[in-house]
């Protein structure tokens, strides 16, 4: 709850900082693909994901640019069990960009998104059992996927080429499974 209050205050301060700033004039759609890993408490699996979102420019000056990821939808799953475990994310957040460099072709970015994560899992996943060797959970072959609500966050850093193609790293976390997901991300903004 503190994070939501902080995010709301940050947005309000942004609007109050400069009345002459261009606000909501720079709108973009973004698609992304992720590949990386899901880190369980005692092991990890390869993972992948796909996403799409809407972004609008909030503020720009000589030192940095700030955009709002208005809504970003993303689906992630482990490589070996996408039919047993999936994450559906609906998030919003801020994305800050550095000034352009390398003859105006590159700029660095960082993003922080918060929102809703639906964890789709087969079997009883509320009671995870961890031992020294591997993760064990009760999965019944006839059980359908069940949705579990969670708070999720994403933090990322990277480089953007010509304000179109982004390459970076993102860390995702949700409060239901408490797994950390590490992804190499490629995105295209149009």
C-alpha positions in Angstrom: 0.0 0.0 0.0 2.9 2.4 0.7 4.2 1.8 -2.8 0.8 2.8 -4.3 0.7 6.0 -2.2 4.3 6.8 -3.2 3.5 6.3 -6.9 0.4 8.5 -6.6 2.4 11.3 -4.9 5.2 11.0 -7.5 2.7 11.4 -10.4 1.1 14.5 -8.7 4.5 16.1 -8.1 5.4 15.5 -11.7 2.4 17.5 -12.9 3.1 20.3 -10.5 6.8 20.6 -11.4 6.5 22.3 -14.8 3.2 23.7 -16.2 4.8 24.2 -19.6 5.9 20.6 -20.0 4.5 18.5 -22.9 2.1 16.1 -21.2 0.3 13.3 -22.9 1.5 14.3 -26.4 3.9 11.4 -27.1 1.9 8.1 -27.3 3.3 4.7 -28.3 2.4 1.1 -28.4 5.0 -1.4 -27.3 5.5 -5.2 -27.8 8.1 -7.3 -26.0 9.5 -10.8 -25.8 11.4 -12.2 -22.7 13.7 -15.1 -22.2 15.4 -15.9 -18.9 14.7 -17.9 -15.7 12.4 -18.4 -12.8 14.3 -18.6 -9.5 12.7 -20.9 -7.0 14.0 -21.1 -3.5 16.1 -24.2 -4.2 16.3 -24.4 -8.0 15.5 -22.5 -11.2 14.0 -23.2 -14.6 14.2 -21.5 -18.0 11.3 -19.2 -18.7 9.9 -17.0 -21.5 7.2 -14.4 -22.0 5.4 -12.1 -24.4 3.9 -8.7 -23.7 2.2 -5.6 -25.1 1.4 -2.2 -23.7 0.5 1.5 -24.2 3.0 4.2 -23.2 2.6 8.0 -23.1 5.2 10.7 -22.6 4.8 12.7 -19.4 7.8 15.0 -19.2 10.9 15.9 -21.1 13.8 18.3 -20.6 17.5 18.3 -21.4 18.4 15.9 -18.6 15.8 13.1 -18.8 12.5 12.1 -20.2 9.7 10.4 -18.2 7.0 8.2 -19.7 4.0 6.5 -18.2 3.5 2.8 -19.0 -0.3 3.3 -18.9 -1.1 -0.4 -19.2 1.3 -3.3 -19.8 0.0 -6.8 -20.2 2.5 -9.7 -20.1 2.3 -13.5 -20.1 5.2 -15.5 -18.6 5.8 -19.2 -18.1 8.5 -21.8 -17.4 9.8 -23.6 -20.6 9.2 -27.0 -19.1 5.7 -26.5 -17.7 3.7 -23.7 -19.4 0.6 -25.9 -19.2 1.1 -26.1 -15.3 2.2 -22.6 -14.3 1.6 -19.2 -15.9 1.8 -15.6 -14.8 -0.6 -13.0 -16.4 0.4 -9.5 -15.5 -1.5 -6.2 -15.8 0.7 -3.4 -14.6 1.2 0.4 -14.8 4.3 2.4 -13.9 7.0 4.9 -14.9 9.8 4.7 -17.4 12.7 7.2 -17.3 15.1 7.8 -20.1 18.5 9.4 -20.2 19.5 12.0 -22.7 20.4 10.5 -26.1 24.1 9.7 -26.8 26.1 8.0 -29.6 25.1 10.6 -32.1 21.5 10.6 -30.9 21.0 6.9 -31.5 21.0 5.4 -28.0 19.5 6.3 -24.6 19.4 4.4 -21.4 16.2 3.6 -19.6 14.8 2.2 -16.3 11.3 1.3 -15.6 9.3 0.4 -12.5 5.8 -1.1 -12.9 3.3 -2.2 -10.3 0.0 -4.0 -10.6 -2.0 -7.2 -10.6 -0.6 -10.6 -11.3 -2.8 -13.7 -11.9 -0.9 -16.9 -11.2 -2.4 -19.8 -13.1 -1.4 -23.1 -11.6 -2.5 -26.7 -11.6 -3.0 -28.5 -8.4 -2.6 -27.2 -4.9 0.2 -24.7 -5.0 -0.6 -22.8 -1.8 1.4 -25.3 0.2 4.8 -25.5 -1.4 7.1 -28.1 0.0 10.8 -27.5 -0.3 13.5 -29.9 0.4 17.3 -29.7 -0.2 17.1 -31.2 -3.7 14.1 -29.9 -5.5 10.7 -28.3 -5.4 7.7 -30.5 -4.9 4.1 -29.5 -5.2 0.8 -31.4 -5.5 -0.1 -31.6 -9.2 -3.0 -33.8 -10.2 -3.1 -34.6 -13.9 -6.8 -34.0 -14.0 -6.8 -30.7 -12.2 -7.5 -27.6 -14.2 -5.6 -24.4 -13.9 -6.7 -22.3 -11.0 -6.2 -18.6 -10.8 -4.6 -17.0 -7.7 -4.5 -13.2 -7.3 -1.3 -11.4 -6.4 0.5 -8.1 -6.3 3.2 -7.9 -8.9 6.1 -5.7 -9.7 8.6 -5.3 -12.5 11.9 -3.4 -12.5 14.0 -3.1 -15.6 17.1 -1.4 -17.1 18.4 -1.3 -20.6 19.3 0.6 -23.8 16.9 2.0 -26.4 18.1 2.3 -30.1 16.6 5.1 -32.2 13.6 5.3 -29.7 12.2 2.1 -31.3 14.1 -1.1 -30.2 15.0 -1.7 -26.6 17.3 -4.4 -25.1 17.4 -4.8 -21.4 17.1 -6.8 -18.2 13.9 -7.1 -16.1 13.2 -8.5 -12.7 9.7 -9.6 -11.9 8.2 -10.7 -8.6 4.7 -11.6 -7.3 3.4 -11.9 -3.8 1.7 -15.3 -4.3 4.6 -17.5 -5.4 7.3 -15.2 -4.3 9.5 -16.5 -7.2 11.9 -14.1 -8.8 11.9 -14.0 -12.6 15.0 -12.7 -14.4 14.5 -11.9 -18.1 16.5 -10.6 -21.0 14.0 -8.4 -22.8 13.7 -7.1 -26.3 10.9 -4.6 -27.1 9.7 -2.7 -30.1 8.0 0.7 -29.8 5.8 2.0 -32.5 
